[in-house]
């Protein structure tokens, strides 16, 4: 496969996944904002959404004060924000259009229709009247896109690079989500987390919102059948391979795909990915929490970012850094 074709497919899936992840975060934050809370608490909640995507400086530059309407506009419709849902779906569609011949008709039409329908949402001002419904629509279109790809495309290199982009992006997003949310609670309660000693209050709405943002609330109840605790939330989203959006599950897929598409230059990239997977495969949540979850997640993000750079160097047409 030509590296330029692989590059477009890889970024098409990364941007589609990023749009879905942004919709997930915004949907949970929007629903949580309906709960009784102080103005300060509401502002901090929206600030954490911007922090997850590393967009606080860009937001302050354009909008100044953090408000619900400001954040929603910036993260959904702002064309100058390269990580807004609008920009992500535009980039996904343009990458798909560049390699139209590598996709099935159904895969292309699904993504193209998503772009066209989003324009209709905005033109009719339906987003402003019902943001939650729009976020659910974005998630549904992302699910549909992946399903059509899996159900219609030959499982060749094109298919593998589409999946590679999805799981690299997913690993990055889940790690960012966990790091910002855990760090925020730690600061709120002015204490360091000590596993099993209750120094970090297990606020139901806070931890359930994290689970809901990755569609893991019902799965958590099925697996643990108990009260929601920080230890188990972290364990589920970091170490459980049977949880689709966990770091372990995402890196397992990345390693399998790199083995399948490996070339004469990719041995070190495969080794780095394998080392990262091994830490997740054999890690224990009590050890991670005892040594510092924040430090672990920061290091994980750095290594995933470096891995993305190596993938670009070994397989793709460009080696530009991943946009924030």
N, C-alpha and C positions, 0 to 999 in steps of 0.2 A: 504494500500500500504506500502511495506517495505521502511524504510527511505532511504536506500541506492539507491533504484530505483528512489525515488523522487529526491534525490540529483543529480543523473546523468541527469535526465530530466531537472531539474531546470538549471543546469550549461550548458547543451547542448544549451538551448535556450538563455541563457545569452551571451554565447560566439558567437553564430550566430548573435545576435543583436549587439554585440560589434564590430564584423567585419563589419557589415553594417554601423554602426555609424562612424567608422574610415574611411571607404571608402567615406562616405558623406563629412566629413570634408576635407579629402585630395582632393577630386574632386573639391570642391569649391575653395580651396586654390590654387590648380594647375591652374584652369582657371583664377583666379584673378591674378596670377603671370604673366600671359601673357600681362596684362595691363601695360602701361608705368608707371614706378615708380623707385625711387632711390634704390640703393643696401641696404641701411639701412632699408627702408620701407619693402622691400622684406624679409629681414632677420627677422624683427619683426613679419611679418605675419606668417612665418614658426615657429617662436618661440612660437606664441600663440597656434598653433596646438599641439606642444609638451606640453605646459602648461595645455591645456584642459585635457590631459591624465595623467598629473603629471609625465612626462617622461623627463623633461629637464636635471636633474642630470645624468640619465642613458645615455642620448644621448651624453652629453658632455664627459662622461667617455669613450665612444666608438669612437666618431667621432670628437670631438673638435668643430671646427667652424661650424656654422649652414649654410647649403647650401641646395638647392632644391634637388639635387641628394642624399645627405646624409639623409635628412629627409624622402624622399620617400623610400629609401632602409630600413631605420630603422623601419618605420611604416608599411611597406608592407612585406618585405621578411626576415627580421632579425629574425632568429630562437631563439636568446637569449633574444629578447624582447617579454615578455609574452602577450603584448597587440598588437603585430603586426597582420596584417590580416592573415598571414601564421599561426602564433601560435594560433589565435582564431579559425580558421577553423579546425586546427588539433585537438584542445581541444574539439570542438563541435563534431567532428566525433568520437573521442575516447570515449566520454561520451555516444554518441548514440550507439556505438558498444557494450558498456558494458551492455546496456539494450535493445538489439536488439528485444527481445521478447515483449517489451512494446510498440513498434512502429509498424505501418503498414508497409508492404513491400514498398509501395510508399514513405512513409516518410523517411525510411532508405535509399532507393536508391537515393532519391533526395540529401540528405546530403552527401552520399558517392560519388556520381558523382561530386558534387561541389568540393570535395577534390581532386579527380582524375583530373578534368579539370584544377584546379588551377596549378597542377604540369605541365600540358601541356603548360599552359600560360608561366610559368617561363622557361621551357626547350626550348621553341621556341623563347624566348626573346621578346615575343609580348608585355609584360608589358612595357619594356623600350621604345619600339617604339610608343606606344599609351597608356599612363597611364590613360587618361580620359575614354577610352573604357573599360579598366580593372575595373575601379571603378564602372562604370555602370553595368558591369557584376556581380560584387559582390553584388550590391544592388538588381539586378534582381534575383539572386540565393537565397538571403535572403527572398525576397517577395515570391518566388516560394515555399520555404521551409515552410513558415507560411501558405500559401494557401493550400498546400498538407496536412499539419497537420489538418487544419480546415475542409478540405473537405473529409478526409478519416478516421480520428480517432474518436473512441467513446468518447463522452464528459464526461469522468470519471475523476478520480483523476490524472491519467497520463497526460491527456490533460490540466487539470487545472494547474499542476506544470510547464508544458511547458510555458503556458501563464504567469504565475507568474514571471518566470525568465525574460521573454521578457519585461514586463512592469516595473519591478524594474530597469533593466538595462537602459531602455529608459528614465525613470525619472531622473536617475543619469546623463546620457549623456546630456540631454537637459539643466539641471541645470548648468552643467559644461560649456557648450557652451555659455550660456547666461552670466554667471558670468565673464568668461575670456574676451569675446568680449566687454561687457559693460565696464568692468574695463579698458581694453586697450584703448578705446576711451576716457574715462575720463582722463587717464594719458596723452594721446596725446595732449589734449586740456587744461591740467593744470587747471581743474575746477571741481567743484562738480555739479552733475546734479540737475537742478531745473525744475520740470515738467511745461511745457507750457511757459517757459521763454527763450527758445532757447539757453541756455548756453552750450548745447551739440549739435554741428552741425549735421544735419541729412544728412550725406553723403550717397547718393543713393547706390553706389557700396558696401559700408560697410554693410548697413542694408539689402540690397537685398541679399547679400551673406549669411547672417545669415538665412534669410528666405529660400533661396534655399538649404541650407545644411540640412534642415528638410522638404523639399518638401512643403513649405508653401507660396511660392511667389505668385502663382496663387490664392491660397485660400485667401491670404491677399487682393489681388485686388478685389476678389468677395465680401468679407465681408465689407471692408472699402471704396473701390472705391475712394481712395484719395492718396495723397502723402504718402510715407513711413516715419513714425516718430518713434523715439525710444519708446515712450509711448505705441503705438499700437503694435509694435513688441513684447514688453515685455508682454502686456496684452494677445496677441494671444498665446504666447508660455508658459505662466504661468497659466492664469485663465480661458481660454475658454475650456470647456469640449468637444465641437464639433470639436476641432482641434486635430487630432489623436496623435500628438507627444508632446502635451502640458503636463505640470506637472499635471494639473487637470485631464486630460483624463487618464494619466498613473496611478495616485493614485486612481482614481475611480475604475479602473479595479483591482488594487491590493486589495482594500478593499472588492470588490465583491468576489474575489477568496478566500481571507482569511476567509470570512464568510462561503464559501462553503466547505472548507477543514478543518475548525476549529476543534480542539480536546480539551481534558481536560486541556492542558497546554498553550493554545494559546490565552487566553482571553486578557492578557496584550498586546500581539503583535497586536491583532485586535484593541484594544483601541488606541494604539499609531498610527496605520495606519489611524484610523478614525479621530483622532485629526488633523493629517496632512492634510487629505482630507477636513476637515471642514474649515481650514484656507484658502484653495484654493477655496472652494465653496462659501464662504462668503466674501472673500477678495476683495479689490478695488485697482486698479492699482495706482491711485493717492496716496493712503495711503502707498503702498509699496515703491513707488519712493520717497515719502517725508521722510520716516523713514530710507531709505537706501536699495537699491536693493542688493548691495553686501552683506550686513549683512544678509538679508533674504535668499539669495541663499546659503551662507556658512552654515547657520543654517539648511536649507533644506537638503543640502548634508550630513551634520552630522547626521541628523535624518534618512535619507534614508539608510545610511551606518549602523546605529544602528538597523534599521528595518531588513536589510539583515542579520545581526548577530542574531537577535531574530528568524527570520525564520529558519536559520540554527539550532538553539538550539531547536526549537519546532517541526520541521518537518524532518530535513535532517540528514544524517549520519555524517556530519562534521560541525564544527562551525568555520572553518578557515575564516579569514577576506577576504573581497573581494579584489582580486589583482588589483593594480592600472592600 
